Amino acid sequence: MAYLSKLSDLDPSLMDADSEQIYIPKVLFEHNDFKGLTYKEILLYSFLLNRLREPLDFIQKGYDDNEDTYVHFKVEDLCELLNQSKTTVISLKKRLAQYGLIEEVKAGSHQPNRIYLTDKLVPYIKG
């Protein structure tokens, strides 16, 4: 699976992160391949995507040995953002993984997992 590492495959306007705005890809609502996603799953994906769009600070995201970019997002922080329980957030992430939108890799103890956003949306966004 390929990941959205450098965001060079996306429209340049999408790379401009605005901390006051959240980018939600319309394709997640409109394309039949994603019709099964709930609004909560789409919103979670959007938070992850926005984290990827932020400047690299090696706290919120980083690079692995293959130079793929991953994001960190503590489950507790996602619970607060989405106003959902820990069980619900974990379930939402599993659904995003089932759709091939993210891959989550366990990190060491006391560290948040690495969340990789896949390049699955690229063909839909670039047309």
Stockholm file with secondary structure:
# STOCKHOLM 1.0

chainA/1-127         MAYLSKLSDLDPSLMDADSEQIYIPKVLFEHNDFKGLTYKEILLYSFLLNRLREPLDFIQKGYDDNEDTYVHFKVEDLCELLNQSKTTVISLKKRLAQYGLIEEVKAGSHQPNRIYLTDKLVPYIKG
#=GR chainA/1-127 SS CCBCSSCTTSCGGGGCCCTTCCCCCTHHHHSGGGTTCCHHHHHHHHHHHHHHHSCCCSSSEEECTTCCEEECCCHHHHHHHHTCCHHHHHHHHHHHHHTTSEEEECCSTTSCCEEEEBSTTHHHHHC
#=GC SS_cons         CCBCSSCTTSCGGGGCCCTTCCCCCTHHHHSGGGTTCCHHHHHHHHHHHHHHHSCCCSSSEEECTTCCEEECCCHHHHHHHHTCCHHHHHHHHHHHHHTTSEEEECCSTTSCCEEEEBSTTHHHHHC
//
